Amino acid sequence: MTQNVTIEVLVPLRDNEGNPFPDSSFSALEDLLLDLANGFTRRGDVEGAWKAPDGVIYRDRSRLYTLQVPESETSTVATTIEREVRVRFRQLAVYLSISLTLALAS
């Protein structure tokens, strides 16, 4: 049994002014995910909401990506993804979820 982690990342479809990000931005991110993990799953577009400290509620649509990496690479991969999403998609915060995964292979 190999111990891996599953990383999920939400990437917004639009910027804070409501303009859609170009397909090229998502293609570049997907190329990076392939380089980092040798594969990814795009689970589709999801909707969510969050409340800002001033009480304003924001609703948005995001694209959910999932990838698996060896546990020993978690920090490096997560930091690289977080930096890419912050810069390429002009985000102040990035949602990453990391969970332990047991992969059975023969």
Buried (B, 14 or more C-beta within 10 A) or exposed (E): EEEBBBBBBBBBBEEEEEEEBEEEBBEEBBEBBEEBBEEBEEEEEEEEEEEEEEEEEEEBEBBBBBBBBEEEBBEEBBEBBBEBBEEBBEBEEBBBEBEEBEEEEE
